[in-house]
Amino acid sequence: MPWIKGLWTLAFSIYLPAAVSAEWRVGHSEIFIDEPSAFGISDLGIGALAVMCDEGAPYLWTQGWPAAAGPDREERVSITVDGRPYLLTGTHYPPDGLWTGHPSAELLAALRGGTVAVVAPPGQPAWQFSLSGSARAMSSALSECSGAASAAPPAQAENSGLPAPVVDVVTQACGGGFTLAEDAILSGRIDNDTEEDVVLDWADVSCNDRSRGRGAGFCGAALCTIEVFLTETSSRKQILGLNPVLIDRAFGQVALRTSTQGVTCGGAAQGCDILWNWTGTALEAAR
């Protein structure tokens, strides 16, 4: 790609003044390329992680590491999104400290729906990038890219009415499409604010990619993760258990009841229920 050699000269002058902002944005210039790039800056304020459309397909490039002598060569870059690892196979341009490649649909979906990406080229330090605003920026940069549709989180009709945080989390865990059982989501006022909180039972999540495992990997031999999205603290709590149920309390609030087994219940073969109440600052098991 003849344009890529001069890309960082342009990108550095555009991106560096915005390094104080973690929000992804779109940069465009017709000097080297016709298409814009969606990009984020590392937490160190240097280097870029970017996605663009090249010859009709999504294309990822990351740059800012020290330049080195040597010919262009094929290498694989590790990109971890919210703890899930991905590999980008492509070309390393040593004199430019630049790595490029065509990302998988799963990696693009993760970058759209994730919160943090860690990029680690071979032999280089790992840099962390916030993914705030990445979905919006990538949608803009890839709007005319024929390969972008397959990389975007699928907009399934049966999932269109789900809470956005749930869609983002499940899409990332599944690396794309998914279906939910009828009872996968519960909602009610668990904490003290006036908004409804959401409970996701990972036991009822099925990824289109079956290799992700039962419950997108959030289920063990006996128990699964139950994830609670709390609006008052804008946080999530993960509970290991089964069969979540919301129990009515006073003043329109609810408590969460889950089933579990093992030591918590007094023995390996014992089963029991646990009631989870909002303490004013956290969701805790009632003792």
Residue, then its C-alpha position, 0 to 999 in steps of 0.5 A: m500500500p503506497w500511501i501507508k509509508g507517509l501516513w504517520t507524518l500526517a496522522f501525528s500532526i492531526y492526532l497529537p493535539a487531541a491526545v488529552s481526549a480519550e474519545w475516538r474521532v474521525g480524521h480525514s485527508e486526501i493527501f495520502i488516502d481518500e478514506p477517513s480513519a476512525f482512531g483513538i490515542s493511547d493513554l500515554g498520549i502517543g500512538a494511534l489505533a485506527v480503522m479505515c476502509d481500504e479497497g472496500a474492506p475494513y483495515l486496521w493500523t496502529q503506529g507510534w512505537p519506536a522506528a527500527a531498521g529492517p525490511d517490511r515483513e509479516e507479523r502478528v499483533s496482539i490486541t486484547v479487548d476487555g480481557r479477551p485476546y485477538l490476533l491481527t496478522g498483517t504487515h510491519y513497517p519497521p522504519d515507521g513503527l507501524w503495523t497494519g492488517h485486515p481485522s477479523a469480524e470478531l475483533l471489529a465487533a469487540l472494538r466497537g462494543g468494548t471499553v478498553a483495548v491493549v495493543a502489544p506488537p512483537g517486542q514492543p511495550a503494550w499500550q492501552f487505548s480507551l474505546s470510548g466513542s469507537a462505535r460511532a467513529m467506526s460507523s462513520a469511517l466504515s460507512e462505505c466499506s463493503g466489508a464493514a457490515s459483516a464486522a458490525p455487531p449484528a442488529q438482530a430483530e429479536n434483540s433490537g429492544l434490549p438495553a444498550p449496555v446488555v447488547d454491547v456486553v453480550t456482542q463483545a463476549c460473543g464476538g458478534g451475533f447472539t440470541l437470548a432465551e425469553d427469561a434472560i433479562l429481568s428489570g426492576r428498581i434494585d438500587n435507590d434511584t428511579e431508573e430500572d436496573v437490569v439483570l442478565d442471566w448468562a445461562d440464557v445467552s447463546c452465541n452464534d459462534r458456538s466455540r464461545g461455549r455455554g453462556a459465552g464462556f460465563c458458565g461452568a459445570a454447574l453455575c453461571t454468571i448473573e450480571v447486574f447492571l446498576t444505574e445509580t453507580s453506573s456499575r456492574k456486579q457479577i454473581l455466580g449462581l442460577n435462576p435469578v428472580l426479582i422479589d418485590r420490596a417496599f416503595g417499588q424496589v426489588a431484591l434479587r434472589t439467586s440459587t447456588q450450591g456447595v460450600t456457601c450452602g453448607g456442603a458440596a451437595q447442598g443447594c440454597d437460595i441467596l437474597w441480594n439487597w442494595t445497601g445504599t452503596a453496593l449490592e450485597a448478600a443478605r446474611 
